Amino acid sequence: MVANASPVVCATCEREMNHHAEKLVHPTDSVDDGYLDPILGGIVEEVHACPACGTGASRRSTR
Ligand SMILES: [Zn+2]
């Protein structure tokens, strides 16, 4: 699994967040089709956490 090169920045304190997990999300809308991983059968969502304030964020992984 290859992570996005660009870091996620915390919306609260603007620190670079740690990429600490990936989870599989099942698509619920046709908009999601572009993100669908045909091998995994779902959408890979990256989970990020801020080391400074603990804020969590997630985004869809693009390949
Ligand atoms: Zn933060």
N, CA, C, O and the ligand as a Tripos MOL2 file, in Angstrom:
@<TRIPOS>MOLECULE
protein
  253   251    64     0     0
PROTEIN
NO_CHARGES

@<TRIPOS>ATOM
      1 N           0.8450   -1.1900    0.0000 N.3       1 MET1
      2 CA          0.0000    0.0000    0.0000 C.3       1 MET1
      3 C           0.8860    1.2490    0.0000 C.2       1 MET1
      4 O           1.7750    1.3890    0.8400 O.2       1 MET1
      5 N           0.6400    2.1280   -0.9270 N.am      2 VAL2
      6 CA          1.4540    3.3330   -1.0400 C.3       2 VAL2
      7 C           0.6500    4.5320   -0.5400 C.2       2 VAL2
      8 O          -0.4730    4.7720   -0.9830 O.2       2 VAL2
      9 N           1.2330    5.2630    0.3730 N.am      3 ALA3
     10 CA          0.5600    6.4350    0.9230 C.3       3 ALA3
     11 C           0.7610    7.6370    0.0110 C.2       3 ALA3
     12 O           1.6920    7.6820   -0.7930 O.2       3 ALA3
     13 N          -0.1170    8.5920    0.1550 N.am      4 ASN4
     14 CA          0.0420    9.8380   -0.5820 C.3       4 ASN4
     15 C           1.3260   10.5270   -0.1520 C.2       4 ASN4
     16 O           1.7330   10.4420    1.0060 O.2       4 ASN4
     17 N           1.9530   11.2040   -1.0870 N.am      5 ALA5
     18 CA          3.2040   11.8760   -0.7810 C.3       5 ALA5
     19 C           2.9870   13.1490    0.0250 C.2       5 ALA5
     20 O           3.8150   13.5090    0.8620 O.2       5 ALA5
     21 N           1.8830   13.8200   -0.2250 N.am      6 SER6
     22 CA          1.6490   15.0860    0.4540 C.3       6 SER6
     23 C           1.1360   14.8600    1.8740 C.2       6 SER6
     24 O           0.2260   14.0590    2.0860 O.2       6 SER6
     25 N           1.7130   15.5600    2.8400 N.am      7 PRO7
     26 CA          1.2900   15.3860    4.2150 C.3       7 PRO7
     27 C          -0.0610   16.0400    4.4850 C.2       7 PRO7
     28 O          -0.4770   16.9550    3.7750 O.2       7 PRO7
     29 N          -0.7280   15.5610    5.5130 N.am      8 VAL8
     30 CA         -1.9590   16.1990    5.9610 C.3       8 VAL8
     31 C          -1.5850   17.1530    7.0900 C.2       8 VAL8
     32 O          -0.8490   16.7860    8.0060 O.2       8 VAL8
     33 N          -2.0910   18.3670    7.0180 N.am      9 VAL9
     34 CA         -1.7820   19.3720    8.0290 C.3       9 VAL9
     35 C          -2.9760   19.5260    8.9620 C.2       9 VAL9
     36 O          -4.1240   19.5740    8.5200 O.2       9 VAL9
     37 N          -2.6890   19.6020   10.2470 N.am     10 CYS10
     38 CA         -3.7350   19.7400   11.2600 C.3      10 CYS10
     39 C          -4.5210   21.0340   11.0540 C.2      10 CYS10
     40 O          -3.9360   22.1010   10.8690 O.2      10 CYS10
     41 N          -5.8440   20.9310   11.0870 N.am     11 ALA11
     42 CA         -6.6950   22.1040   10.8910 C.3      11 ALA11
     43 C          -6.6690   23.0180   12.1150 C.2      11 ALA11
     44 O          -7.0020   24.2000   12.0190 O.2      11 ALA11
     45 N          -6.2790   22.4760   13.2500 N.am     12 THR12
     46 CA         -6.2950   23.2480   14.4900 C.3      12 THR12
     47 C          -4.9940   24.0060   14.7160 C.2      12 THR12
     48 O          -5.0130   25.2030   15.0000 O.2      12 THR12
     49 N          -3.8610   23.3120   14.5900 N.am     13 CYS13
     50 CA         -2.5930   23.9530   14.9290 C.3      13 CYS13
     51 C          -1.5930   23.9600   13.7680 C.2      13 CYS13
     52 O          -0.4610   24.4220   13.9150 O.2      13 CYS13
     53 N          -2.0220   23.4490   12.6290 N.am     14 GLU14
     54 CA         -1.2310   23.4960   11.3950 C.3      14 GLU14
     55 C           0.0810   22.7020   11.4540 C.2      14 GLU14
     56 O           1.0060   22.9600   10.6830 O.2      14 GLU14
     57 N           0.1470   21.7620   12.3510 N.am     15 ARG15
     58 CA          1.3010   20.8630   12.3530 C.3      15 ARG15
     59 C           1.0570   19.7230   11.3860 C.2      15 ARG15
     60 O          -0.0840   19.3790   11.0780 O.2      15 ARG15
     61 N           2.1430   19.1470   10.9160 N.am     16 GLU16
     62 CA          2.0130   18.0010   10.0270 C.3      16 GLU16
     63 C           1.5320   16.8010   10.8350 C.2      16 GLU16
     64 O           2.0610   16.4970   11.9030 O.2      16 GLU16
     65 N           0.5340   16.1390   10.3100 N.am     17 MET17
     66 CA         -0.0640   15.0300   11.0540 C.3      17 MET17
     67 C           0.5940   13.7080   10.7060 C.2      17 MET17
     68 O           1.1660   13.5420    9.6280 O.2      17 MET17
     69 N           0.5030   12.7720   11.6370 N.am     18 ASN18
     70 CA          1.0420   11.4390   11.4090 C.3      18 ASN18
     71 C           0.0120   10.5630   10.7170 C.2      18 ASN18
     72 O          -1.1590   10.5290   11.0950 O.2      18 ASN18
     73 N           0.4680    9.8680    9.7140 N.am     19 HIS19
     74 CA         -0.3810    8.8930    9.0370 C.3      19 HIS19
     75 C          -0.2760    7.5970    9.8090 C.2      19 HIS19
     76 O           0.7530    6.9220    9.7550 O.2      19 HIS19
     77 N          -1.3160    7.2440   10.5170 N.am     20 HIS20
     78 CA         -1.1590    6.0940   11.4010 C.3      20 HIS20
     79 C          -2.0110    4.8950   11.0520 C.2      20 HIS20
     80 O          -1.8450    3.8360   11.6580 O.2      20 HIS20
     81 N          -2.9140    5.0180   10.1010 N.am     21 ALA21
     82 CA         -3.7150    3.8470    9.7630 C.3      21 ALA21
     83 C          -4.3840    4.0190    8.4080 C.2      21 ALA21
     84 O          -4.5010    5.1250    7.8800 O.2      21 ALA21
     85 N          -4.8120    2.9050    7.8730 N.am     22 GLU22
     86 CA         -5.6540    2.9280    6.6930 C.3      22 GLU22
     87 C          -6.8260    2.0080    6.9480 C.2      22 GLU22
     88 O          -6.6750    0.9430    7.5460 O.2      22 GLU22
     89 N          -7.9740    2.4140    6.4990 N.am     23 LYS23
     90 CA         -9.1320    1.5510    6.6770 C.3      23 LYS23
     91 C          -9.8830    1.4380    5.3730 C.2      23 LYS23
     92 O          -9.7950    2.3040    4.5030 O.2      23 LYS23
     93 N         -10.6230    0.3530    5.2560 N.am     24 LEU24
     94 CA        -11.3790    0.1010    4.0460 C.3      24 LEU24
     95 C         -12.8260    0.5400    4.2500 C.2      24 LEU24
     96 O         -13.4890    0.1310    5.2030 O.2      24 LEU24
     97 N         -13.2980    1.3850    3.3300 N.am     25 VAL25
     98 CA        -14.6640    1.8970    3.4090 C.3      25 VAL25
     99 C         -15.4360    1.3910    2.2020 C.2      25 VAL25
    100 O         -14.9300    1.4060    1.0800 O.2      25 VAL25
    101 N         -16.6410    0.9520    2.4340 N.am     26 HIS26
    102 CA        -17.4460    0.4810    1.3170 C.3      26 HIS26
    103 C         -18.1290    1.6550    0.6280 C.2      26 HIS26
    104 O         -18.7020    2.5170    1.2940 O.2      26 HIS26
    105 N         -18.0730    1.6950   -0.6930 N.am     27 PRO27
    106 CA        -18.6590    2.8290   -1.4170 C.3      27 PRO27
    107 C         -20.1700    2.8660   -1.2710 C.2      27 PRO27
    108 O         -20.8330    1.8290   -1.2930 O.2      27 PRO27
    109 N         -20.7050    4.0650   -1.1220 N.am     28 THR28
    110 CA        -22.1480    4.2270   -0.9490 C.3      28 THR28
    111 C         -22.7400    5.0910   -2.0510 C.2      28 THR28
    112 O         -23.9570    5.2580   -2.1290 O.2      28 THR28
    113 N         -21.8850    5.6390   -2.8990 N.am     29 ASP29
    114 CA        -22.3370    6.6050   -3.8880 C.3      29 ASP29
    115 C         -21.5140    6.4460   -5.1540 C.2      29 ASP29
    116 O         -20.3560    6.0350   -5.0810 O.2      29 ASP29
    117 N         -22.0670    6.7540   -6.2880 N.am     30 SER30
    118 CA        -21.3280    6.6330   -7.5490 C.3      30 SER30
    119 C         -20.1500    7.6020   -7.6060 C.2      30 SER30
    120 O         -19.1990    7.3890   -8.3570 O.2      30 SER30
    121 N         -20.2180    8.6660   -6.8080 N.am     31 VAL31
    122 CA        -19.0980    9.6040   -6.7320 C.3      31 VAL31
    123 C         -17.8440    8.8860   -6.2500 C.2      31 VAL31
    124 O         -16.7230    9.2720   -6.5820 O.2      31 VAL31
    125 N         -18.0510    7.8410   -5.4650 N.am     32 ASP32
    126 CA        -16.9290    7.1090   -4.8840 C.3      32 ASP32
    127 C         -16.2180    6.2030   -5.8830 C.2      32 ASP32
    128 O         -15.1430    5.6850   -5.5810 O.2      32 ASP32
    129 N         -16.7880    6.0020   -7.0530 N.am     33 ASP33
    130 CA        -16.2390    5.0300   -7.9930 C.3      33 ASP33
    131 C         -14.7770    5.2810   -8.3400 C.2      33 ASP33
    132 O         -14.0070    4.3350   -8.5060 O.2      33 ASP33
    133 N         -14.3910    6.5490   -8.4520 N.am     34 GLY34
    134 CA        -13.0260    6.8760   -8.8120 C.3      34 GLY34
    135 C         -12.0160    6.4880   -7.7550 C.2      34 GLY34
    136 O         -10.8210    6.3860   -8.0340 O.2      34 GLY34
    137 N         -12.4950    6.2730   -6.5410 N.am     35 TYR35
    138 CA        -11.6000    5.9270   -5.4410 C.3      35 TYR35
    139 C         -11.5920    4.4310   -5.1570 C.2      35 TYR35
    140 O         -10.7880    3.9390   -4.3640 O.2      35 TYR35
    141 N         -12.4850    3.7270   -5.8060 N.am     36 LEU36
    142 CA        -12.6480    2.3120   -5.5020 C.3      36 LEU36
    143 C         -11.4010    1.5130   -5.8590 C.2      36 LEU36
    144 O         -10.8780    1.6180   -6.9690 O.2      36 LEU36
    145 N         -10.9410    0.7300   -4.9230 N.am     37 ASP37
    146 CA         -9.8300   -0.1770   -5.1780 C.3      37 ASP37
    147 C         -10.4210   -1.5240   -5.5860 C.2      37 ASP37
    148 O         -11.0390   -2.2040   -4.7670 O.2      37 ASP37
    149 N         -10.2340   -1.9140   -6.8470 N.am     38 PRO38
    150 CA        -10.8890   -3.1410   -7.3270 C.3      38 PRO38
    151 C         -10.3630   -4.4010   -6.6610 C.2      38 PRO38
    152 O         -11.0630   -5.4130   -6.6110 O.2      38 PRO38
    153 N          -9.1690   -4.3530   -6.1590 N.am     39 ILE39
    154 CA         -8.5970   -5.5270   -5.4950 C.3      39 ILE39
    155 C          -9.1860   -5.6890   -4.0980 C.2      39 ILE39
    156 O          -9.5280   -6.7930   -3.6760 O.2      39 ILE39
    157 N          -9.2960   -4.5760   -3.3960 N.am     40 LEU40
    158 CA         -9.8030   -4.6150   -2.0300 C.3      40 LEU40
    159 C         -11.3250   -4.5820   -1.9830 C.2      40 LEU40
    160 O         -11.9250   -4.9860   -0.9870 O.2      40 LEU40
    161 N         -11.9520   -4.1040   -3.0540 N.am     41 GLY41
    162 CA        -13.4030   -4.0420   -3.0990 C.3      41 GLY41
    163 C         -13.9860   -2.9120   -2.2820 C.2      41 GLY41
    164 O         -15.1360   -2.9850   -1.8480 O.2      41 GLY41
    165 N         -13.2070   -1.8710   -2.0680 N.am     42 GLY42
    166 CA        -13.7070   -0.7370   -1.2970 C.3      42 GLY42
    167 C         -12.7980    0.4510   -1.5020 C.2      42 GLY42
    168 O         -11.9220    0.4450   -2.3660 O.2      42 GLY42
    169 N         -13.0210    1.4710   -0.6940 N.am     43 ILE43
    170 CA        -12.2260    2.6880   -0.7730 C.3      43 ILE43
    171 C         -11.2340    2.6950    0.3840 C.2      43 ILE43
    172 O         -11.5940    2.4490    1.5350 O.2      43 ILE43
    173 N          -9.9870    2.9790    0.0560 N.am     44 VAL44
    174 CA         -8.9770    3.0540    1.1070 C.3      44 VAL44
    175 C          -8.9670    4.4710    1.6790 C.2      44 VAL44
    176 O          -8.7330    5.4430    0.9610 O.2      44 VAL44
    177 N          -9.2190    4.5680    2.9640 N.am     45 GLU45
    178 CA         -9.2170    5.8640    3.6200 C.3      45 GLU45
    179 C          -8.0380    5.9340    4.5850 C.2      45 GLU45
    180 O          -7.8360    5.0430    5.4090 O.2      45 GLU45
    181 N          -7.2710    7.0050    4.4660 N.am     46 GLU46
    182 CA         -6.1210    7.2030    5.3460 C.3      46 GLU46
    183 C          -6.5850    7.8900    6.6180 C.2      46 GLU46
    184 O          -7.3870    8.8230    6.5800 O.2      46 GLU46
    185 N          -6.0760    7.4210    7.7360 N.am     47 VAL47
    186 CA         -6.4000    8.0400    9.0160 C.3      47 VAL47
    187 C          -5.1470    8.7250    9.5370 C.2      47 VAL47
    188 O          -4.0870    8.1070    9.6340 O.2      47 VAL47
    189 N          -5.2710    9.9970    9.8710 N.am     48 HIS48
    190 CA         -4.1460   10.7940   10.3360 C.3      48 HIS48
    191 C          -4.4530   11.3440   11.7220 C.2      48 HIS48
    192 O          -5.6090   11.5920   12.0650 O.2      48 HIS48
    193 N          -3.4010   11.5290   12.5110 N.am     49 ALA49
    194 CA         -3.5700   12.0950   13.8480 C.3      49 ALA49
    195 C          -2.5050   13.1570   14.0850 C.2      49 ALA49
    196 O          -1.3510   12.9850   13.6920 O.2      49 ALA49
    197 N          -2.8950   14.2570   14.7300 N.am     50 CYS50
    198 CA         -1.9500   15.3220   15.0320 C.3      50 CYS50
    199 C          -1.1650   14.9740   16.2940 C.2      50 CYS50
    200 O          -1.7620   14.6610   17.3240 O.2      50 CYS50
    201 N           0.1660   15.0250   16.2260 N.am     51 PRO51
    202 CA          0.9830   14.6920   17.3990 C.3      51 PRO51
    203 C           0.9180   15.7730   18.4720 C.2      51 PRO51
    204 O           1.2590   15.5160   19.6270 O.2      51 PRO51
    205 N           0.4890   16.9670   18.1090 N.am     52 ALA52
    206 CA          0.4980   18.0810   19.0570 C.3      52 ALA52
    207 C          -0.8110   18.1940   19.8400 C.2      52 ALA52
    208 O          -0.7920   18.3250   21.0640 O.2      52 ALA52
    209 N          -1.9330   18.1440   19.1470 N.am     53 CYS53
    210 CA         -3.2130   18.3680   19.8270 C.3      53 CYS53
    211 C          -4.1460   17.1720   19.7860 C.2      53 CYS53
    212 O          -5.2020   17.1820   20.4190 O.2      53 CYS53
    213 N          -3.7570   16.1270   19.0330 N.am     54 GLY54
    214 CA         -4.5580   14.9130   19.0370 C.3      54 GLY54
    215 C          -5.7390   14.9090   18.0820 C.2      54 GLY54
    216 O          -6.5040   13.9450   18.0430 O.2      54 GLY54
    217 N          -5.8930   15.9710   17.3170 N.am     55 THR55
    218 CA         -6.9640   16.0210   16.3410 C.3      55 THR55
    219 C          -6.8030   14.8980   15.3080 C.2      55 THR55
    220 O          -5.7000   14.6370   14.8270 O.2      55 THR55
    221 N          -7.8890   14.2570   14.9860 N.am     56 GLY56
    222 CA         -7.8520   13.2020   13.9860 C.3      56 GLY56
    223 C          -8.4600   13.6800   12.6840 C.2      56 GLY56
    224 O          -9.3360   14.5450   12.6750 O.2      56 GLY56
    225 N          -7.9910   13.1140   11.5900 N.am     57 ALA57
    226 CA         -8.5530   13.4450   10.2850 C.3      57 ALA57
    227 C          -8.3930   12.2450    9.3800 C.2      57 ALA57
    228 O          -7.5370   11.3900    9.6090 O.2      57 ALA57
    229 N          -9.2120   12.1830    8.3600 N.am     58 SER58
    230 CA         -9.0530   11.1160    7.3850 C.3      58 SER58
    231 C          -9.2810   11.6690    5.9920 C.2      58 SER58
    232 O          -9.9810   12.6620    5.7990 O.2      58 SER58
    233 N          -8.6760   11.0050    5.0390 N.am     59 ARG59
    234 CA         -8.9130   11.3690    3.6480 C.3      59 ARG59
    235 C          -8.8230   10.1190    2.8140 C.2      59 ARG59
    236 O          -8.2620    9.1060    3.2320 O.2      59 ARG59
    237 N          -9.3810   10.2040    1.6350 N.am     60 ARG60
    238 CA         -9.3480    9.0550    0.7510 C.3      60 ARG60
    239 C          -8.0130    8.9800    0.0430 C.2      60 ARG60
    240 O          -7.4650    9.9800   -0.4210 O.2      60 ARG60
    241 N          -7.5240    7.7980   -0.0190 N.am     61 SER61
    242 CA         -6.2660    7.5600   -0.6890 C.3      61 SER61
    243 C          -6.4700    7.6060   -2.1900 C.2      61 SER61
    244 O          -7.4100    7.0050   -2.7110 O.2      61 SER61
    245 N          -5.5930    8.3170   -2.8900 N.am     62 THR62
    246 CA         -5.6380    8.3410   -4.3390 C.3      62 THR62
    247 C          -4.3870    7.6650   -4.8700 C.2      62 THR62
    248 O          -3.3020    7.8060   -4.3060 O.2      62 THR62
    249 N          -4.5510    6.9260   -5.9670 N.am     63 ARG63
    250 CA         -3.4340    6.1740   -6.4850 C.3      63 ARG63
    251 C          -3.0070    6.7120   -7.8270 C.2      63 ARG63
    252 O          -2.0640    6.1960   -8.4270 O.2      63 ARG63
    253 ZN         -3.0220   19.8200   15.9190 Zn       64 ZN64
@<TRIPOS>BOND
     1     1     2 1
     2     2     3 1
     3     3     4 2
     4     3     5 am
     5     5     6 1
     6     6     7 1
     7     7     8 2
     8     7     9 am
     9     9    10 1
    10    10    11 1
    11    11    12 2
    12    11    13 am
    13    13    14 1
    14    14    15 1
    15    15    16 2
    16    15    17 am
    17    17    18 1
    18    18    19 1
    19    19    20 2
    20    19    21 am
    21    21    22 1
    22    22    23 1
    23    23    24 2
    24    23    25 am
    25    25    26 1
    26    26    27 1
    27    27    28 2
    28    27    29 am
    29    29    30 1
    30    30    31 1
    31    31    32 2
    32    31    33 am
    33    33    34 1
    34    34    35 1
    35    35    36 2
    36    35    37 am
    37    37    38 1
    38    38    39 1
    39    39    40 2
    40    39    41 am
    41    41    42 1
    42    42    43 1
    43    43    44 2
    44    43    45 am
    45    45    46 1
    46    46    47 1
    47    47    48 2
    48    47    49 am
    49    49    50 1
    50    50    51 1
    51    51    52 2
    52    51    53 am
    53    53    54 1
    54    54    55 1
    55    55    56 2
    56    55    57 am
    57    57    58 1
    58    58    59 1
    59    59    60 2
    60    59    61 am
    61    61    62 1
    62    62    63 1
    63    63    64 2
    64    63    65 am
    65    65    66 1
    66    66    67 1
    67    67    68 2
    68    67    69 am
    69    69    70 1
    70    70    71 1
    71    71    72 2
    72    71    73 am
    73    73    74 1
    74    74    75 1
    75    75    76 2
    76    75    77 am
    77    77    78 1
    78    78    79 1
    79    79    80 2
    80    79    81 am
    81    81    82 1
    82    82    83 1
    83    83    84 2
    84    83    85 am
    85    85    86 1
    86    86    87 1
    87    87    88 2
    88    87    89 am
    89    89    90 1
    90    90    91 1
    91    91    92 2
    92    91    93 am
    93    93    94 1
    94    94    95 1
    95    95    96 2
    96    95    97 am
    97    97    98 1
    98    98    99 1
    99    99   100 2
   100    99   101 am
   101   101   102 1
   102   102   103 1
   103   103   104 2
   104   103   105 am
   105   105   106 1
   106   106   107 1
   107   107   108 2
   108   107   109 am
   109   109   110 1
   110   110   111 1
   111   111   112 2
   112   111   113 am
   113   113   114 1
   114   114   115 1
   115   115   116 2
   116   115   117 am
   117   117   118 1
   118   118   119 1
   119   119   120 2
   120   119   121 am
   121   121   122 1
   122   122   123 1
   123   123   124 2
   124   123   125 am
   125   125   126 1
   126   126   127 1
   127   127   128 2
   128   127   129 am
   129   129   130 1
   130   130   131 1
   131   131   132 2
   132   131   133 am
   133   133   134 1
   134   134   135 1
   135   135   136 2
   136   135   137 am
   137   137   138 1
   138   138   139 1
   139   139   140 2
   140   139   141 am
   141   141   142 1
   142   142   143 1
   143   143   144 2
   144   143   145 am
   145   145   146 1
   146   146   147 1
   147   147   148 2
   148   147   149 am
   149   149   150 1
   150   150   151 1
   151   151   152 2
   152   151   153 am
   153   153   154 1
   154   154   155 1
   155   155   156 2
   156   155   157 am
   157   157   158 1
   158   158   159 1
   159   159   160 2
   160   159   161 am
   161   161   162 1
   162   162   163 1
   163   163   164 2
   164   163   165 am
   165   165   166 1
   166   166   167 1
   167   167   168 2
   168   167   169 am
   169   169   170 1
   170   170   171 1
   171   171   172 2
   172   171   173 am
   173   173   174 1
   174   174   175 1
   175   175   176 2
   176   175   177 am
   177   177   178 1
   178   178   179 1
   179   179   180 2
   180   179   181 am
   181   181   182 1
   182   182   183 1
   183   183   184 2
   184   183   185 am
   185   185   186 1
   186   186   187 1
   187   187   188 2
   188   187   189 am
   189   189   190 1
   190   190   191 1
   191   191   192 2
   192   191   193 am
   193   193   194 1
   194   194   195 1
   195   195   196 2
   196   195   197 am
   197   197   198 1
   198   198   199 1
   199   199   200 2
   200   199   201 am
   201   201   202 1
   202   202   203 1
   203   203   204 2
   204   203   205 am
   205   205   206 1
   206   206   207 1
   207   207   208 2
   208   207   209 am
   209   209   210 1
   210   210   211 1
   211   211   212 2
   212   211   213 am
   213   213   214 1
   214   214   215 1
   215   215   216 2
   216   215   217 am
   217   217   218 1
   218   218   219 1
   219   219   220 2
   220   219   221 am
   221   221   222 1
   222   222   223 1
   223   223   224 2
   224   223   225 am
   225   225   226 1
   226   226   227 1
   227   227   228 2
   228   227   229 am
   229   229   230 1
   230   230   231 1
   231   231   232 2
   232   231   233 am
   233   233   234 1
   234   234   235 1
   235   235   236 2
   236   235   237 am
   237   237   238 1
   238   238   239 1
   239   239   240 2
   240   239   241 am
   241   241   242 1
   242   242   243 1
   243   243   244 2
   244   243   245 am
   245   245   246 1
   246   246   247 1
   247   247   248 2
   248   247   249 am
   249   249   250 1
   250   250   251 1
   251   251   252 2
@<TRIPOS>SUBSTRUCTURE
     1 MET1         2 RESIDUE 1 A MET
     2 VAL2         6 RESIDUE 1 A VAL
     3 ALA3        10 RESIDUE 1 A ALA
     4 ASN4        14 RESIDUE 1 A ASN
     5 ALA5        18 RESIDUE 1 A ALA
     6 SER6        22 RESIDUE 1 A SER
     7 PRO7        26 RESIDUE 1 A PRO
     8 VAL8        30 RESIDUE 1 A VAL
     9 VAL9        34 RESIDUE 1 A VAL
    10 CYS10       38 RESIDUE 1 A CYS
    11 ALA11       42 RESIDUE 1 A ALA
    12 THR12       46 RESIDUE 1 A THR
    13 CYS13       50 RESIDUE 1 A CYS
    14 GLU14       54 RESIDUE 1 A GLU
    15 ARG15       58 RESIDUE 1 A ARG
    16 GLU16       62 RESIDUE 1 A GLU
    17 MET17       66 RESIDUE 1 A MET
    18 ASN18       70 RESIDUE 1 A ASN
    19 HIS19       74 RESIDUE 1 A HIS
    20 HIS20       78 RESIDUE 1 A HIS
    21 ALA21       82 RESIDUE 1 A ALA
    22 GLU22       86 RESIDUE 1 A GLU
    23 LYS23       90 RESIDUE 1 A LYS
    24 LEU24       94 RESIDUE 1 A LEU
    25 VAL25       98 RESIDUE 1 A VAL
    26 HIS26      102 RESIDUE 1 A HIS
    27 PRO27      106 RESIDUE 1 A PRO
    28 THR28      110 RESIDUE 1 A THR
    29 ASP29      114 RESIDUE 1 A ASP
    30 SER30      118 RESIDUE 1 A SER
    31 VAL31      122 RESIDUE 1 A VAL
    32 ASP32      126 RESIDUE 1 A ASP
    33 ASP33      130 RESIDUE 1 A ASP
    34 GLY34      134 RESIDUE 1 A GLY
    35 TYR35      138 RESIDUE 1 A TYR
    36 LEU36      142 RESIDUE 1 A LEU
    37 ASP37      146 RESIDUE 1 A ASP
    38 PRO38      150 RESIDUE 1 A PRO
    39 ILE39      154 RESIDUE 1 A ILE
    40 LEU40      158 RESIDUE 1 A LEU
    41 GLY41      162 RESIDUE 1 A GLY
    42 GLY42      166 RESIDUE 1 A GLY
    43 ILE43      170 RESIDUE 1 A ILE
    44 VAL44      174 RESIDUE 1 A VAL
    45 GLU45      178 RESIDUE 1 A GLU
    46 GLU46      182 RESIDUE 1 A GLU
    47 VAL47      186 RESIDUE 1 A VAL
    48 HIS48      190 RESIDUE 1 A HIS
    49 ALA49      194 RESIDUE 1 A ALA
    50 CYS50      198 RESIDUE 1 A CYS
    51 PRO51      202 RESIDUE 1 A PRO
    52 ALA52      206 RESIDUE 1 A ALA
    53 CYS53      210 RESIDUE 1 A CYS
    54 GLY54      214 RESIDUE 1 A GLY
    55 THR55      218 RESIDUE 1 A THR
    56 GLY56      222 RESIDUE 1 A GLY
    57 ALA57      226 RESIDUE 1 A ALA
    58 SER58      230 RESIDUE 1 A SER
    59 ARG59      234 RESIDUE 1 A ARG
    60 ARG60      238 RESIDUE 1 A ARG
    61 SER61      242 RESIDUE 1 A SER
    62 THR62      246 RESIDUE 1 A THR
    63 ARG63      250 RESIDUE 1 A ARG
    64 ZN64       253 GROUP 0 **** ****
